[in-house]
Amino acid sequence: MFKLQAKENGEVVLHSLFLRRNSSAYGCLYPSLSIDLLNCQIFELAQEHVACYSEWFELFECISKCEERIGFMGLNREKNEYMILGKLSFNGLAMYRSVDNRWTELEITPDSFFEGIVPFKGKFYAIDRTGKTTVVDPTLEVNTFQRSRPCDKTRKRWLLMTGDKLILVEMCTKSRYDFHIPNIREKKIWFEISELNEERNDWDQVEDMDGRVLFLEHYCTFSCLATEIPGFRANSIIFMDLWGGSNSYELESILVYEFNEKGVRSLRDKLEYIELFPFPPGWVISNG
């Protein structure tokens, strides 16, 4: 599994699935490459949209390159019309509409830290670290709601689409101390899954993920049926080490949570998964 980034100059760059750095950065030794299409099949599971921009920092008198997650929604493919929702350098959320060719700041509480922004059925949904969900219509109408049964054990949240449903994924611990323990094996972590109830503007907790595998990453979250990629187990979550306790380029940094086992393990402990995250990948052909 991998990511391909199309640059402005047309170059296609290979990325690790859970990292934004390209294949040659920081000592990662992927070669200049092409993909052998005769000996492999390629399935697109998701598209990642990230805003890359420069910002002036007055304190250090320098320009810093920034990257922020955004929500992207295509409107008219023939006319290349689209909308983007993101925070970027604004105080709160802002909407960019290609037909207007400008950003419009939304009237919402400033300084909110959004943990997920996704498009769903013609609207944008964003959730912040307090659990408040913000719904933004293409007309710039904004509504918010809190779930009727909030969980005080939630430490981090993700939003993603699974089929025709919008899913809220919450990482939980009994105490905040448990969440900050450096050793992942000692963490008492579990995940809770909820589906959006559009009629009630609420999140309904569910016990099953309909046989899917969830991939949770800072910039891109997605899912697939376990049957789509041989080797994955249904009702499992693949995510990156959030605590920096392992090397970002080693298999220990990729973690697995399976609902039937109720525990977190590294990819190194799941031998059947290792072939799905080869390092470097076996389907790469060196052009060097």
SVG drawing of the C-alpha trace seen along z (x, -y; Angstrom):
<svg xmlns="http://www.w3.org/2000/svg" viewBox="-35 -40 56 54">
<polyline fill="none" stroke="black" stroke-width="0.4" points="0.0,0.0 1.3,-3.4 0.5,-7.0 1.3,-8.7 1.6,-12.5 1.2,-14.4 3.3,-17.5 2.7,-20.7 5.4,-19.9 3.8,-16.5 6.2,-14.4 4.7,-11.5 6.3,-10.9 6.0,-7.8 5.0,-8.3 4.8,-6.0 1.1,-5.4 1.2,-7.2 3.7,-10.0 3.8,-13.2 7.5,-12.9 8.5,-11.5 10.5,-8.4 13.9,-10.0 13.5,-12.2 15.3,-11.6 17.2,-8.6 14.3,-6.5 15.9,-4.5 13.2,-4.0 14.8,-4.3 13.7,-6.3 10.8,-4.2 8.2,-3.0 5.5,-0.5 5.4,2.9 1.7,3.0 2.2,6.4 2.8,8.0 0.5,6.0 -3.0,4.5 -3.6,1.0 -6.8,0.1 -7.5,-3.5 -8.8,-3.5 -8.9,-7.2 -7.8,-10.6 -5.8,-12.8 -6.3,-16.6 -3.8,-18.8 -3.3,-22.6 0.4,-23.6 1.1,-27.2 3.6,-29.7 3.1,-31.9 5.2,-34.8 6.2,-34.4 6.9,-37.9 8.6,-36.6 11.4,-34.8 11.1,-37.0 11.0,-34.1 8.6,-32.4 7.5,-28.9 6.0,-26.3 2.8,-24.9 0.5,-21.9 -3.1,-21.6 -5.8,-19.0 -8.7,-20.3 -12.1,-19.0 -12.5,-18.9 -15.7,-18.6 -16.0,-18.5 -19.1,-20.2 -18.9,-20.2 -16.2,-18.0 -16.7,-19.5 -16.3,-23.1 -13.7,-22.0 -15.8,-23.6 -15.0,-22.7 -15.1,-23.8 -12.5,-23.6 -13.1,-23.9 -10.1,-24.4 -8.6,-26.4 -5.2,-27.2 -4.0,-30.6 -7.5,-31.9 -8.9,-32.2 -11.6,-29.7 -12.9,-27.7 -12.9,-29.3 -14.5,-28.2 -13.0,-28.5 -15.3,-28.3 -13.8,-28.1 -16.6,-30.1 -15.9,-33.0 -12.1,-32.5 -11.7,-33.6 -11.8,-32.5 -14.7,-33.4 -14.2,-33.1 -17.2,-31.5 -18.8,-32.9 -17.8,-30.3 -16.0,-30.2 -12.3,-31.1 -9.3,-29.0 -11.1,-25.7 -8.7,-22.8 -10.4,-20.6 -9.5,-16.9 -11.4,-16.0 -12.9,-17.6 -14.8,-15.6 -17.4,-16.1 -20.6,-14.1 -23.8,-14.3 -23.1,-17.8 -22.1,-19.3 -18.8,-19.5 -18.6,-18.0 -15.9,-19.1 -15.3,-18.0 -13.1,-19.7 -11.3,-18.3 -14.3,-19.2 -16.5,-16.9 -18.5,-19.7 -19.6,-18.9 -19.8,-21.8 -21.9,-21.4 -21.2,-23.7 -23.5,-24.0 -22.3,-25.2 -24.4,-28.4 -22.1,-29.0 -24.9,-28.3 -23.3,-26.9 -24.9,-24.6 -23.3,-22.9 -24.3,-20.1 -22.9,-18.0 -23.6,-14.3 -26.4,-13.6 -24.2,-11.1 -20.7,-12.5 -17.8,-10.3 -15.5,-11.8 -12.9,-9.1 -12.3,-10.4 -8.7,-11.5 -8.7,-11.8 -11.3,-11.8 -11.4,-11.0 -14.1,-11.4 -14.3,-9.2 -16.8,-7.7 -17.5,-4.0 -19.7,-3.2 -22.7,-5.5 -22.2,-6.3 -20.3,-9.0 -18.3,-7.5 -16.9,-9.1 -14.0,-7.2 -12.9,-8.0 -9.8,-6.8 -10.5,-6.4 -8.6,-5.8 -9.8,-5.6 -7.6,-8.5 -5.5,-11.1 -2.5,-9.7 -3.0,-6.4 -3.1,-8.3 0.3,-9.8 2.2,-6.7 5.1,-6.4 5.0,-2.6 2.2,-1.6 2.0,1.9 1.1,0.4 -1.6,-1.8 -5.2,-0.9 -6.7,-2.1 -9.9,-1.2 -11.9,-2.7 -15.6,-3.6 -17.4,-3.8 -20.5,-6.0 -22.6,-6.7 -24.0,-10.0 -27.8,-10.3 -28.7,-13.0 -32.3,-13.3 -31.4,-14.0 -28.0,-15.6 -26.3,-13.1 -23.8,-10.3 -25.2,-6.8 -22.7,-4.3 -22.4,-1.0 -20.7,2.3 -19.6,3.4 -17.8,1.9 -19.6,4.0 -16.5,6.1 -14.4,3.1 -10.8,2.0 -10.3,-1.6 -7.1,-3.5 -6.5,-6.6 -4.0,-9.1 -3.5,-12.8 -4.3,-14.1 -6.3,-11.2 -8.7,-8.7 -10.4,-6.0 -11.8,-2.5 -12.1,0.6 -13.8,4.0 -11.5,6.6 -12.3,8.7 -11.0,6.0 -7.4,6.6 -6.4,10.2 -4.7,10.4 -6.7,7.8 -9.0,8.9 -12.5,7.4 -13.3,4.9 -9.8,3.7 -8.1,0.3 -4.7,-0.6 -3.2,-3.8 0.2,-5.5 2.0,-5.7 0.9,-9.1 3.4,-9.2 6.7,-9.1 7.8,-6.0 9.1,-4.3 11.0,-5.1 8.6,-6.6 10.1,-4.4 9.9,-1.1 7.0,1.4 6.7,0.8 5.3,-2.7 2.2,-1.2 -0.3,0.0 -3.2,2.4 -6.4,2.5 -8.7,5.4 -12.2,5.3 -12.3,9.0 -8.9,8.8 -9.4,5.4 -5.8,4.4 -3.2,2.5 -0.2,4.3 2.4,3.1 2.5,4.3 5.6,6.3 3.5,8.6 1.0,9.2 2.9,11.3 0.0,11.5 0.0,7.7 3.7,7.2 3.5,8.1 0.9,5.3 3.4,2.7 6.8,3.9 9.8,1.7 10.9,0.9 8.0,2.2 8.6,5.2 6.7,3.9 9.1,1.0 11.4,1.1 14.6,-0.9 15.2,-3.4 18.5,-4.4"/>
</svg>
